Amino acid sequence: MTLDMLKQVDWVQVLTNVAKTVGVILVAVGVGGLVVTLGIPEAIIGAFLLIVRLAISAWGTLATILGTGTAVLAVS
């Protein structure tokens, strides 16, 4: 890849995708470990997964906002 090609990459989107994937993996492993060791009831796990889904949605919105700010700065 040339330097010009690297400048055209939307790094916010790349980092968002990586963070989302890593976050989901860490949460899945963490929740699995907690369920096995503590025997947590299903209702609590369901509520926790709802919070995780909301966080993932908010992360997408944050990436959009940051991407827009980057585009505005690039145009200036």
C-alpha positions as CSV (number, residue, x, y, z in Angstrom):
1,M,0.0,0.0,0.0
2,T,1.2,3.5,-0.8
3,L,1.0,6.4,1.6
4,D,-1.8,7.9,-0.5
5,M,-3.8,4.7,-0.2
6,L,-3.3,4.7,3.6
7,K,-4.6,8.3,3.8
8,Q,-7.8,7.3,2.1
9,V,-8.6,4.5,4.6
10,D,-11.4,5.4,7.0
11,W,-9.4,4.6,10.2
12,V,-12.3,5.4,12.5
13,Q,-14.4,2.7,10.8
14,V,-11.5,0.2,10.9
15,L,-11.0,0.8,14.6
16,T,-14.7,0.7,15.2
17,N,-15.0,-2.7,13.5
18,V,-12.0,-4.1,15.5
19,A,-13.2,-2.7,18.8
20,K,-16.7,-4.1,18.2
21,T,-15.3,-7.6,17.4
22,V,-12.9,-7.6,20.4
23,G,-15.6,-6.3,22.7
24,V,-18.1,-9.0,21.7
25,I,-15.5,-11.7,22.1
26,L,-14.4,-10.5,25.6
27,V,-18.0,-10.1,26.7
28,A,-18.9,-13.6,25.5
29,V,-15.9,-15.2,27.3
30,G,-16.6,-13.2,30.4
31,V,-20.3,-14.0,30.6
32,G,-19.6,-17.6,29.9
33,G,-17.1,-17.8,32.6
34,L,-19.4,-16.1,35.1
35,V,-22.4,-18.3,34.2
36,V,-20.3,-21.4,34.8
37,T,-18.6,-20.4,38.0
38,L,-21.5,-18.5,39.7
39,G,-24.6,-20.1,38.3
40,I,-26.2,-16.7,37.6
41,P,-30.0,-16.8,36.8
42,E,-31.1,-16.4,33.2
43,A,-32.9,-13.1,33.8
44,I,-29.8,-11.3,34.9
45,I,-27.8,-12.6,31.9
46,G,-30.6,-11.4,29.6
47,A,-30.5,-7.9,31.1
48,F,-26.7,-7.8,30.8
49,L,-26.9,-8.9,27.2
50,L,-29.4,-6.1,26.5
51,I,-27.0,-3.6,28.0
52,V,-24.2,-4.9,25.7
53,R,-26.5,-4.6,22.7
54,L,-27.3,-1.0,23.6
55,A,-23.6,-0.3,24.0
56,I,-22.8,-1.7,20.6
57,S,-25.5,0.5,19.1
58,A,-24.1,3.6,20.8
59,W,-20.6,2.7,19.6
60,G,-21.9,2.8,16.0
61,T,-23.4,6.2,16.6
62,L,-20.2,7.5,18.1
63,A,-18.2,6.2,15.1
64,T,-20.6,8.1,12.8
65,I,-20.2,11.3,14.8
66,L,-16.4,11.0,14.8
67,G,-16.3,10.1,11.1
68,T,-18.3,13.2,10.3
69,G,-16.0,15.3,12.3
70,T,-13.0,13.8,10.5
71,A,-14.6,14.5,7.2
72,V,-15.3,18.2,8.1
73,L,-11.7,18.6,9.2
74,A,-10.4,17.0,6.0
75,V,-12.5,19.4,3.9
76,S,-11.3,22.5,5.8
